[in-house]
């Protein structure tokens, strides 16, 4: 078991996606264990919560779904929803960084984060 995340977005009946995704988190064996029905996965990775710096640190990639699509070239997210249970961590920054992705530059997802249950 490990702390993993994926980014998902629902598809409509025409297979279109909205530019609003959802970050799903869990302590699971496989990233696919976080997947619900009717969703398309835009990659994933690992996460840890750093309470000292109030940061949710996202990194790596998913063996099931690849690197998260965060760079704006493949997908330009307008919002990334996080379940209400995470709202206790409101005020935390959400940062993705991996040396093999986006030239190792940090991607600050905090401006995109909204708390909303599915």
Secondary structure per residue as TSV (DSSP state, phi and psi in degrees):
chain	resnum	aa	ss	phi	psi
A	1	X	-	360.0	144.6
A	2	X	E	-152.4	159.0
A	3	X	E	-80.1	111.8
A	4	X	E	-126.6	158.8
A	5	X	E	-137.8	156.3
A	6	X	E	-136.7	160.3
A	7	X	E	-111.4	126.0
A	8	X	E	-126.4	156.9
A	9	X	E	-143.8	138.9
A	10	X	E	-73.4	150.8
A	11	X	B	-104.9	148.4
A	12	X	-	-90.9	-176.2
A	13	X	T	-67.0	-14.3
A	14	X	T	-100.3	11.1
A	15	X	S	67.2	26.1
A	16	X	-	-93.8	153.7
A	17	X	B	-118.8	146.5
A	18	X	-	-87.4	152.3
A	19	X	S	-79.5	31.6
A	20	X	E	-124.1	115.3
A	21	X	E	-108.8	-175.3
A	22	X	E	-136.1	131.8
A	23	X	E	-88.8	123.8
A	24	X	E	-112.1	131.7
A	25	X	E	-119.1	150.8
A	26	X	E	-173.9	162.7
A	27	X	E	-100.1	91.1
A	28	X	E	-132.2	167.2
A	29	X	S	-78.5	-44.3
A	30	X	S	-127.9	148.0
A	31	X	G	-59.1	-34.7
A	32	X	G	-63.1	-17.9
A	33	X	G	-68.7	-15.4
A	34	X	G	-91.4	-8.2
A	35	X	-	-78.9	133.6
A	36	X	-	-100.1	-178.3
A	37	X	T	-83.8	149.8
A	38	X	T	73.9	15.6
A	39	X	E	-114.9	152.0
A	40	X	E	-107.5	139.6
A	41	X	E	-99.5	132.0
A	42	X	E	-108.3	45.0
A	43	X	E	88.4	-178.3
A	44	X	E	-171.7	-167.3
A	45	X	E	177.3	-151.8
A	46	X	E	-111.7	161.0
A	47	X	E	-143.4	157.3
A	48	X	E	-144.9	151.6
A	49	X	E	-105.7	122.9
A	50	X	E	-105.3	96.0
A	51	X	T	-66.9	-29.3
A	52	X	T	-63.7	-43.3
A	53	X	T	-100.0	3.7
A	54	X	T	52.5	53.7
A	55	X	E	-132.7	134.0
A	56	X	E	-95.1	111.7
A	57	X	E	-96.3	118.1
A	58	X	E	-105.1	141.4
A	59	X	E	-158.2	174.3
A	60	X	S	73.2	-160.8
A	61	X	-	-144.8	171.6
A	62	X	B	-99.0	129.9
A	63	X	T	-65.1	-24.7
A	64	X	T	-85.8	-36.5
A	65	X	T	-129.3	-1.2
A	66	X	B	84.4	-168.4
A	67	X	S	-68.4	149.2
A	68	X	-	-67.0	141.1
A	69	X	-	-89.9	93.2
A	70	X	-	-122.0	-6.9
A	71	X	S	-80.7	-5.1
A	72	X	S	85.6	-15.6
A	73	X	S	-77.6	-46.4
A	74	X	S	-88.2	-33.9
A	75	X	-	-151.5	127.8
A	76	X	-	-107.0	92.7
A	77	X	-	-69.6	137.4
A	78	X	S	-96.8	-35.0
A	79	X	E	-147.3	149.5
A	80	X	E	-127.3	113.2
A	81	X	E	-82.9	144.8
A	82	X	E	-127.5	139.6
A	83	X	-	-56.4	148.2
A	84	X	G	-52.8	-33.0
A	85	X	G	-58.4	-21.1
A	86	X	G	-85.1	-6.9
A	87	X	G	-64.4	-20.1
A	88	X	G	-63.5	-20.3
A	89	X	G	-95.9	13.8
A	90	X	T	-57.5	138.9
A	91	X	T	100.4	-13.8
A	92	X	-	-77.1	147.6
A	93	X	E	-87.2	148.6
A	94	X	E	-115.1	111.1
A	95	X	E	-123.3	131.4
A	96	X	E	-109.0	132.8
A	97	X	-	-152.5	130.9
A	98	X	-	-149.1	134.3
A	99	X	T	-61.7	-22.1
A	100	X	T	-95.3	3.7
A	101	X	S	-130.1	136.7
A	102	X	G	55.4	39.0
A	103	X	G	55.0	29.1
A	104	X	G	75.3	6.8
A	105	X	-	-79.7	145.5
A	106	X	-	-68.3	142.5
A	107	X	E	-118.0	116.7
A	108	X	E	-88.4	110.3
A	109	X	-	-91.1	-5.5
A	110	X	G	-52.6	-44.3
A	111	X	G	-62.6	-18.8
A	112	X	G	-90.7	-13.9
A	113	X	E	-76.4	130.6
A	114	X	E	-134.8	145.9
A	115	X	E	-98.2	121.4
A	116	X	-	-163.4	130.7
A	117	X	-	-76.2	155.2
A	118	X	-	-71.2	360.0
